[in-house]
């Protein structure tokens, strides 16, 4: 079903997400880690989770961080991207990756 209309905005290409004061944050509190995942899995996992505020994805390793705390900054990092969730109707779901797509629920 096409029930999720949340989309993501990239803070900056080649970046990783940061909590307040440019801190990494802590796993289990600010974010949850998932290994060997696809970009689509990471995106859909956040899209269908009401607590999720955004996600960080590492293209070289398939590492996904699903953030539950506000993302307040970024740090330059190669082969990664930080995506902030925003509630917007009928917008590009992956603005920097796949223009024109809309989020789909995780299967």
KATAZI-V253283 format. One record per pair of residues at least 12 apart in sequence whose C-alpha atoms are under 8 Angstrom apart, sorted by the first residue. I is the first residue (numbers start at 1). J is the second residue. Records with the same first field share a line. If there is no record, write none. Layout:
I=J, J
//
This chain:
1=104, 105
2=103, 104, 105
3=104, 105
4=47, 48, 103, 104, 105
5=87, 88, 89, 90, 91, 93, 102, 103
6=47, 85, 86, 87, 88, 89, 93, 103
7=47, 85, 86, 87, 88, 91, 92, 93, 94, 102, 103
8=54, 83, 84, 85, 86, 93, 94, 95
9=83, 84, 85, 86, 94, 95, 96
10=81, 82, 83, 84, 95, 96
11=73, 74, 81, 82, 83, 84
12=74, 81, 82
13=80, 81, 82
14=76, 77, 78, 79, 80, 81
15=74, 75, 76, 77, 78, 80, 81, 82
16=56, 57, 74, 75, 76, 77, 80, 81, 82
17=55, 56, 71, 72, 73, 74, 75, 81, 82, 83
18=71, 72, 73, 74, 75
19=69, 70, 71, 72, 73
20=71, 72, 73
22=72, 73, 74, 75
29=68, 69
30=67, 68, 69
31=65, 66, 67, 68, 69
32=65, 66, 67, 68
33=63, 64, 65, 66
34=63, 64, 65, 66
35=61, 62, 63, 64
36=61, 62, 63, 64
37=62, 63, 64
38=62
39=57, 59, 62, 64
41=106
42=55, 57, 64, 65, 66
43=55
44=103, 104, 105, 106
45=66, 106
46=66
47=85, 103, 104, 105
48=105, 106
51=68
52=66, 67, 68, 69, 85
53=66, 67, 68, 69, 70, 71, 84, 85, 86
54=66, 67, 68, 71, 82, 83, 84, 85
55=67, 82, 83, 84, 85
56=80, 81, 82, 83
57=80, 81, 82
58=79, 80, 81
59=79, 80
60=79, 80
71=84
90=102
//
